[in-house]
């Protein structure tokens, strides 16, 4: 089939869509704004719920993509999509034509500095879940003072389910990530006290509930239903937090060596631009809406423009890869009927 598909985004959704389409005889061009493909999976250490090294999953996907024959443009930004889905305009003004466009531009992480009350970027030992993952990759978790933490608090839903910052959605993977990271801390430092403070523990996926139980029964991790109202730095660089245990209705105060903020998924900044280009609808939190969320979940109201992965909503890795396969078939059906 002599058809050309442009895929915006070289994360796992874009790579999987490209390699699947290439296996079906469709020529693809992936345009990635970063210098490397793989997206945010490049920054992860181990994956829930199996603790599989992220590099194993990423290496397989990259290898599959490279063998597919798909063309790649890295360090390149797409500024606009043609209103008829026939091409894109790059940041340098170059125009590229295509028979279909797949938007796989993914998500962004919530900027924790917006929630000033938690002290990220202000206090030494307030970090995000992404920062903590980088520490895991280095094989050690240390405070700013270079010491192993003896007490760690992990706060869930930072930038999720929060109307004050226009993030009304659930990011879906934060709960299980918080449990996974708590276990990893205990594996590194068995004597460390670890607390998960949550709004609701939403362990919806296969193996997630089991991991939650294991965190309590095997590792002794404390799960407290409550929100932090205030954080402050002590004279010795620790973090004093005030919260409420909403299950028992009592105030809670503790001092920890490290406060970890579980940052959620945000819609990509390009969503507004691309939706305006093609007359597409956005959800309340600016994720892109497909024609319908059921049997047309990859298809948009704009002819020839398709959506895949976390550009639509928060997803885990497995869901994203399955969505990429589904999107590939939707694109192929569209091209066959042109």
Secondary structure, 3 states (H helix, E strand, C coil): CCCEEEEECCCHHHHHHHHHHHHCCCEEEEECCCCCCCHHHHHCCEECCCCEEHHHHHHHHHHHHHHHCCEEECCCCEEEECCCCCEEEECCCCEEECCEEEECCCEEECCHHHCHHHCCCCCCCEEEHHHHHHHHHHCCCECCCCCECCEEEEEEEECCCEHHHCECCCCCCHHHHHHHHHHHHHHHCCCCEEEEEECCCCCCCCCHHHHHHHHHHCCCCEEEECCEEEEEECCCCCEEEEEEECCCCEEEEEEECEEEEEECEEECCHHHHHHHHHCCCECCCCCECCCCCCCCCCECCCCCEEECHHHCCCCCHHHHHHHHHHHHHHHHHHHHCC
